[in-house]
């Protein structure tokens, strides 16, 4: 996802992700993970059983990807998938935009020795192939993607993921994790990570049920924004966005409806990620809805800090939620389009936000 929106981790639920959960390491189709670059992620301190069987799978674009054995040296060109690989205890040998990843994604830490393979969408092919990967993971929704075409001209297999699906963002998060798990022989590990996410949703819903019920309204809007040439743009997250769908799992109701967007939207809706655009006046359309928003990455006195610009605007200060203290700012250090571990941290942040606005 080519966006820069994040939240601070407030804790990650853990499960005992052990080799025993996916078979013994001395079976015919399982092998020790000692020859795979192993991450320091939570749950990766033991020996992770890894299949050695050939892999044949259908990727996000319907392409068939076949490997003689599960990938061990993966190069990953998008942040969600970088996070997923690390959660699977497979440190990528090459990554895209590592400096920005470390600023915006806090769920999993990049390995220090990962090769900088250029930027997301504009990889450095010399650096990428110089890392000697046996699988390259690319995110795209376009079968005619130029980067994909160039990668397919080389000998290293390419696995394409689609990082979003407005019909079921939560399901898609888990599907991407499962796909990378299959490609790396870590399907059992992927299953446990996805179960960890499911368990977090259920536990968080139960935890906040009374808080949500006591709010003046369960309607909410999650948003971020930016300032360009002095103009403030607000980006509402529609019902097709991951952050909104997670909020709905907690008993909240999206306030940015199709009808609202038709009247107040100014840039269409991203068909993959469910993100709209409006101006500050557009926020009046959500009535008394609770307002949650990502923090800005700039200093407070930076003219491009959208939060500062928003909070100085009289329209903002006259919104019902602002007057009632029912707004919460989420930190800019957790990726709102990440994998299961990012999503769990986002759920924790929702707990804090709901607690804040209920006082």
N, C-alpha and C positions, 0 to 999 in steps of 0.2 A: 504494500500500500504506500503510495507516494504522499503521505500526509505526515504531519508532525504534531501529534496530539498524544498526551501521556498522563498517567496518574501515579502517585507514590504508593509503593508497597507498604501495607500495614501488617503483613504477615502472610505466610503461605501454609496452607494445610498440607500435611505430609502423610504419605502412606509408606508402609514397609515394602519398597519395591526391590525385591530380592530375586536372585537367580532361581530360587525354589518355585517362584510363582509361575515361571514359564518353562519348567522342565529342568532336568539335571544337565550340567555342562559337559558331561561325558557321553551323552547320547549321540546317536548317529546324525541327528539333524540339528544339534545344538553345539556351540563351541564357546570357549572362553572369550571374553571381550578384551583380553589383554593386548591384542594386536590392533585394536581400534583406538584412535585418539580419544581419550575418555575425559569428560568434563568434570568439573567440581560442583555440579549442580546437586541440589538436595536429592538424596536417594542414590547417588552414583558412587558411593564410597565402597560398595561391594562389587562382586563379580556379576555383571549383567549377562545372563544367558542370551546368546545370539545365534539365530539360525544360520546354517551354512548352505541351506538348500538354494537352488537357482530361483530367481525372482522373475515373475511375469505379472505385470499389473497394468491397469488402464489408468492413465493420469487424468488431470483435470480437463484436458482438451480432448479426451477420448483416444489419445495416442497409446499404443502399446509399448511399454518399456520392459525390456528383457535384460537381465543381468545373470552372468554365470554363477555369481554368488552375491550375497548382500553387499551393498556399498560400505566401504570402510573409510574412504577418504572423500568426504563430501565437500563440495564447494557450493555455497548458498548465496543467492543474489537478492534476497528480500528478507526483511527483519522478522516477520512472523515465523518464517521457516528456519531462520538462524536460531531463534529462540527455541523452536521445537526440537531441532537437532541436539542442542545442548541439553534440553530436558530429557532427551532420549539417551543421554550420556555419550553422545557422539560429538566431539568437538570438531567444528568445520575447519578444514585446512585453508580455506579462502572464503572471504566474506565481502559484501558490498557496503560501502559507506560506514565503516566501523566506528569512526569518531562520532558521527551523529547517532548511531545505534546506542553507543554508551551514554549519550546525553538523554535519549528519549526512552530507552527500554531498560528497565531495572530488574525485570523478572529473572533474567539469566545473564550472567557475565560472560563476555567474549573471552576466548583464550588469548593470552598475550602474544602467542606465536602465530596467530592466524594471519595469512597473507591478505593485504589490502588489495582487493580485486577491482578497485575503481568504485564508481557510484552506482546506485540502484538505477537501472534503466540505461546506464552507459558503462558497462564493465570494461576493465582493462584486460584485454584478451591475453596479452603476454604474461601479465601477472597471474591471471586466472589459470592458464594452462601450465605455467611454471610451478604451480603448487602441486602438480601431479594428481589431480582428483580422479577418482574412478566413477563419480557421478556429479553432475551439476544440477542444482535445483533452481528453477526459474519460476517466478510468478507472473502470469499474464492471462488475460481473458481473450486474447486475439491470436488465432492460429496463424495469422500472417505477420505476427510480431517480428520486427527486423532483427532484434537480438536473438530470438529463437531461430530464425533462418540461418544466422551466422554460426550459432552453436551447433546446429544440425549438420553443418558442413564438415565438422571435425569428428574425431573418432570417439570422444567421450560421451556416454549416454546422457540424455537430458530428461529430467523429470519435471513436468510442468504442473504447478498447483494453481488453483484459482482461490485467491485469499478471501473472498467474500461472496455472500449469497443473501440478498435481501429477504428471500423467502424463509430462510432459516440460518441466521448467522451463527448461532451457537452450534447447530449441527455441523456447519461448515468448518468451524474451528476444530471440531473433533475429527472430521473427515480428513482434513489436511494432516493432522497429527498421525492418524492411522496410516495414511499413504506414505509418509516419511518413515514411519515405523516399519512398514512392510518392506520398503526399499533398503532399509539398513538391517533387516533381520531382527528388529526390536518390536515386533507386533504386540507381544505380551506387555512390554514396558509401556507402549502407547495406550493399550487398553487400560492399564492402571492409572496413567495420567489423565485419561478421559474420565475415568470413574472418579478420580480425585476432584475433577471439575464438577461433575454431576453432584457429588456429595456436598461440595461447597455451595452450590446453588440451593440445594434442599435445606442445608443447615442455616444459610443466610436468610432464606425466606422465613423460616421458623423464628429466627432471632429478631427480625424486624417487624414481624406481623403486628404486634401491639402498637409499635411506633407508627407504622403506616396507617393503621386503623384510627389512630388518634389525631392525625393531621387534619387540618381544615378541608383539604382536598387531596386526593391521591393523584391528581394530574401533575405531570412534570414535563420539563424540557431539559435535555442535555444539549450543550452547545459549545462551540469554540469560535474563534474568529481571527481576524488580522486587520492591520492598518496598512494601506498602500496609498502613497501620495496624499496622505492626510485624510483618506476616506476609510471609515470604519465599516467592515463587513462582518456580519454575524453568520455563523454556519450552524443552523439547527440540525439536530440529529432526528431524522424521521423514524417512523415505526419500522423501517427496514434496516436501521443501523444496529450494530452490535450493542453499543451502550444502551440504546433504548430497549432492545429486546431483553437485555439482562435486567434493566429496571422493571420491565413488565413482569419478569419472573418473580420479582419481589413484591408484587401487588400494586405497582404504580401503573398509571395509564398515560400514554403519550398524548401530549397536548398539541403537537404539531401535526395536524391531520392533513389529508389531501385537500380538503376545503380551505384550510388556512393557507396552505402553500399556494393554492391557485390564486388566492387574493393577495398574499403578501410575499410569496417567493419571488426572487429576482434572478435566479440563475439555473432554474431547473433542479432536478434531483439526480445525484450520481446513481446510476442504475445498478452498480455493484455494491456500493457502500451505504446508500441511503442517506446521503448528506445533502441538505438544501442550502440555499443562500438567501439572506434578507438583509435589511438595514436595521438600525436600532429601533425604528418605529414599528417594524414588523413584530417586535416582542410584545407589543400591546395586544396582539391577536390571541395570545395564549391566556388572557384573562388573569385569574388568580393562581395559575399553576406554579408549583415549586420550581425553582430555577437552579440548575447545576451547570457548572462550566469548567473547562480546563484552564489551568493557570497559564500565563504567558511565559515564554522563555526569556524575554528581554527584561532588563532592569525596569523598576517601576517608573523611573523618569525618562525612559526611552520613548520617543514619540511614536515608535511602532508597537508599543505595548498595547494590545487591544483591550486588556482588562482595565488599564488605567483610563483609556479613552472612553470605554463603556461606562465606568463608574463615575466619570465626570459629567456624563450626559444627563440633563434633566429628565429626559424620557425614562431612562433607566431608574432614576431615583424616585419616580412616581409610579413605578410598577407595584401592584399589590404585594407580590412576594418580597420585594426589596423593602417596602415599608414595614412589613410584618417580620422581617428577619428570616425569611424562608429561602435563602440562597446559600449555596455552598460552593466554594472553589476547590477543585481537585488539583493536585500537584501536576506538574508537567514532566514527571519522570517515569511514567508508566504508559506503555503503548496501548492505545484504545483500539488497536486492530491486531492484537497479538495472539499468542497461543494460549493453551489452558492455564499456564502459570501466570501470565499477565492478567487473564480474566479473573482468576481467583483473587489477585491483589485488587482488581477493580471492584469486586464484590465487597472486599474489606473496606475499601474507600467509600462505597455506598453506605455501609453501616455507619461509618463516622459522619458522613454527610447527613443522613437521616437523623442521627442523634443530635447533630448540631441544630438542624432546623426545627426540631421538636421542643427545644428548650425555650 
